[in-house]
Amino acid sequence: MCRTIQVGKATLEKLRAIEDSDIPIWIHGASSGRSRGSHPSPKGFCTLETSLANSPAAMGIYQLLLATATAATAAGLELTEEDWDVKTAGKNVFVKFYAPWCGHCQNMKPAWDQLAQEYKDHDHILIANVDCIGAGKSKCAEVGIKTFPTLKFGTPHDLEDYRGSRDFEDLAAFAEDVCDARS
């Protein structure tokens, strides 16, 4: 039975938040500078490919690890249906509805995190995230999210689709011009 899985460099970045926890993660391959075939896994450990091929449960654990690592490292405020009203009260919102495994979501994460950092103490603009696979699933269903990432803005109960660029400069200009003007 495998005690852990082997991951590549891209996945390792997502797991950094939990690598010092009680969950044993054996790191090798691209992240250690060794080629995949030159360093066999230690006894009792499995490669990701072997684990996934031999056990549907391993796939579930892998997905849970990725979701946990992504949520733990997300910058900005995470919202759910349960806390939506309290955390958005009196604010204009600019919200990213995302899935942790979504490549487009991961690609825009640095720009979104920078925007969230810039507005973290703003009086009336809230930059936030909703994890549509995790704790925010019911909020995503309520809002009608079908694709990831979906960016919406407006008052908490009257959201509109954002259709602009996803680079930091355009997101920041939009937040300043449109979200701030609605105050």
Secondary structure by P-SEA (a helix, b strand, c coil): cccbbbbcaaaaaaacccccccbbbbbccccccccccccccccccccaaaaaaccaaaaaaaaaaaaaaaaaacccccccccccccccccccccccccccccaaaaaaaaaaaaaaaaaccccccccccccccccaaaaaaaaccccccccccccccbbbbbcccccaaaaaaaaaccccccc
